[in-house]
């Protein structure tokens, strides 16, 4: 009985520490944004034109900002569905 109670307590503690779907969605959104921003920065590194490089780096910053806002929205609103809307948008930025 004590083992079952300890196990239940451990599960409740884990659930309170970010195991929720909205927390995973926020992490996924941030990862998608970071991946897209990294790809844009890689393009900027290969650009032969400083203006193009600057524009791509600005886009990368915008993607990171948008990902942070969407991740916060998913977490703050306890709504994992935000991921389904945010990730495709980030990938098109």
Order of alpha helices (4+ residues) and beta strands (2+ residues): alpha-alpha-alpha-alpha
